[in-house]
């Protein structure tokens, strides 16, 4: 493990640390560690904050930023793909379909509860966007040039799984359609799996 990797790992484990605290286990001087930290800061992987610690000058503490995530492998993708493959192998496509239906029913109940108190279609979409954003989809509500409502998801945390199992995408579209069935038509207009930079859904109020 390189010095940079060790510094990042220590910050990952401890959250915040002074340069001298990071230097001790490395057998380096605080100044040498600061040089690495300054470089990582330029790359956007770490940030420095000042925090009062008793009397005297505030301590300079270093912490990771969200950009440091690239240094730490995400095993969820591999686990999800492995689970999909295992379900297919053990239960077949019919078993996988049952699993997706169960997930969709659970999502629909969750989103109905999240949007229940909202009155207008736009408010309901905003409530859904908030719920989906908490799941990592970076969702938002906007209007296109024609003034049509769009429900947008700028990130897909299950993208690799969706590539391996197209039913995930089709079921999520069905969930949105069922959620707004009484008041609006929902159709997907942009799809990441098809090469778009985001997923977008056109939401048209029913007369």
C-alpha positions in Angstrom: 0.0 0.0 0.0 1.4 3.4 -1.0 1.6 6.4 1.4 -1.3 8.0 -0.4 -3.4 4.9 0.0 -2.5 4.5 3.6 -3.5 8.2 4.3 -6.8 7.7 2.6 -7.5 4.5 4.4 -6.7 6.1 7.8 -9.1 8.9 7.0 -11.7 6.4 5.9 -11.4 4.6 9.2 -11.2 7.6 11.5 -13.2 10.2 9.7 -11.0 13.2 10.7 -7.4 13.4 11.7 -4.5 15.8 12.1 -1.4 15.5 9.9 0.7 14.5 12.9 -1.8 11.7 13.8 -1.5 10.4 10.2 2.2 10.7 10.2 2.9 8.5 13.3 1.8 5.1 11.9 3.6 5.9 8.7 6.9 6.8 10.3 6.9 10.1 8.4 7.1 13.7 9.5 3.9 15.8 9.6 5.3 18.0 6.9 5.9 15.0 4.6 2.3 13.9 5.2 1.0 17.4 4.5 2.6 17.3 1.1 0.5 14.3 0.2 -2.6 15.8 1.7 -2.1 19.0 -0.3 -1.9 17.0 -3.5 -5.0 15.0 -2.6 -6.7 18.3 -1.8 -5.9 19.6 -5.2 -7.5 16.5 -6.7 -10.6 17.1 -4.6 -10.3 13.9 -2.6 -9.7 15.5 0.8 -10.6 18.7 2.5 -9.3 20.6 5.6 -11.4 22.0 8.4 -10.5 24.0 11.5 -11.9 22.7 14.8 -11.5 24.2 18.3 -9.8 21.8 20.7 -9.6 23.5 24.1 -7.2 26.4 24.4 -4.9 27.6 21.7 -5.3 27.7 18.0 -7.9 25.6 16.3 -6.7 22.2 15.0 -6.5 21.6 11.3 -8.3 18.3 10.6 -8.3 16.5 7.3 -11.3 14.4 6.0 -12.3 12.7 2.8 -14.7 14.2 0.3 -17.2 12.3 -1.9 -14.6 12.3 -4.7 -12.5 9.9 -2.6 -15.1 7.2 -3.2 -13.3 6.1 -6.3 -10.4 4.9 -4.1 -12.6 2.5 -2.3 -14.1 -0.4 -4.4 -17.9 -0.7 -4.3 -18.7 -4.4 -3.8 -22.5 -3.8 -4.0 -22.5 -4.0 -7.8 -20.8 -7.4 -7.9 -23.0 -8.7 -5.0 -26.2 -7.6 -6.8 -25.1 -9.2 -10.1 -24.1 -12.4 -8.3 -27.5 -12.5 -6.5 -29.4 -12.0 -9.8 -27.3 -14.8 -11.4 -27.9 -17.1 -8.4 -31.7 -16.5 -8.5 -31.7 -17.3 -12.2 -29.7 -20.5 -11.6 -31.8 -21.7 -8.6 -35.3 -20.5 -9.4 -35.2 -19.8 -13.1 -36.7 -16.8 -14.9 -40.1 -17.4 -13.3 -38.5 -17.1 -9.8 -36.7 -13.9 -10.8 -39.9 -12.5 -12.1 -41.6 -13.2 -8.8 -38.8 -11.5 -6.9 -39.1 -8.4 -9.1 -42.9 -8.3 -8.6 -42.4 -8.5 -4.9 -39.9 -5.6 -5.0 -42.3 -3.5 -7.2 -45.2 -4.0 -4.8 -43.0 -2.9 -1.9 -41.8 0.1 -3.8 -45.4 1.1 -4.8 -46.5 1.0 -1.1 -43.5 3.1 -0.1 -44.0 5.7 -2.8 -47.8 5.9 -2.1 -47.0 6.7 1.5 -44.4 9.3 0.5 -46.7 11.1 -1.8 -50.0 10.7 0.0 -50.0 14.1 1.7 -49.2 16.0 -1.5 -52.2 17.4 -3.4 -51.0 18.6 -6.8 -49.3 16.4 -9.4 -46.2 18.5 -9.3 -46.1 18.3 -5.5 -46.5 14.5 -5.7 -43.6 14.3 -8.2 -41.5 16.4 -5.9 -42.2 14.1 -3.0 -41.3 11.1 -5.2 -38.1 12.9 -6.2 -37.2 13.4 -2.6 -37.8 9.7 -1.9 -35.8 8.5 -4.9 -33.0 10.9 -4.1 -32.7 9.3 -0.7 -32.2 6.0 -2.6 -29.3 7.5 -4.6 -31.1 8.4 -7.9 -30.5 12.2 -7.7 -34.0 12.8 -8.8 -35.6 16.1 -9.8 -38.8 17.5 -11.4 -38.6 19.9 -14.3 -40.5 21.1 -17.4 -39.4 20.7 -21.0 -39.7 23.5 -23.6 -43.3 22.5 -24.3 -44.2 23.0 -20.7 -44.6 19.2 -20.0 -43.7 17.8 -16.6 -40.6 15.7 -16.5 -39.5 13.4 -13.7 -35.7 13.1 -14.0 -33.2 10.7 -12.4 -29.6 11.9 -13.0 -28.0 8.8 -11.5 -28.8 5.1 -11.4 -27.4 3.2 -8.4 -28.6 -0.1 -9.9 -27.4 0.5 -13.5 -25.2 -2.6 -13.8 -27.9 -4.7 -12.3 -30.4 -3.2 -14.7 -28.2 -4.1 -17.6 -28.1 -7.7 -16.4 -31.8 -7.8 -15.7 -34.0 -5.6 -17.9 -37.0 -6.4 -15.7 -35.7 -4.0 -13.1 -36.3 -1.0 -15.4 -39.6 -2.2 -16.8 -40.9 -2.8 -13.3 -39.9 0.6 -12.1 -41.7 2.2 -15.0 -44.7 0.2 -14.1 -44.5 1.4 -10.5 -44.5 5.0 -11.6 -47.4 4.4 -13.9 -49.4 2.6 -11.2 -48.5 5.4 -8.7 -50.0 8.1 -10.8 -52.6 6.0 -12.7 -55.6 8.0 -11.5 -54.2 11.5 -12.4 -51.5 11.2 -15.1 -49.9 9.2 -17.9 -46.2 8.3 -17.4 -43.9 7.4 -20.2 -40.1 7.1 -20.3 -38.5 9.6 -22.7 -34.8 9.0 -21.8 -33.1 5.9 -20.6 -29.5 5.4 -19.4 -29.5 1.8 -20.5 -30.2 3.0 -24.0 -27.2 5.4 -23.8 -28.8 8.6 -22.4 -27.0 10.5 -19.7 -30.1 10.2 -17.5 -33.5 8.6 -17.1 -36.5 10.9 -17.8 -40.2 10.3 -17.7 -42.8 12.6 -19.3 -45.8 13.0 -17.0 -49.0 14.1 -18.6 -52.0 15.0 -16.5 -55.2 13.2 -17.4 -58.2 15.3 -18.3 
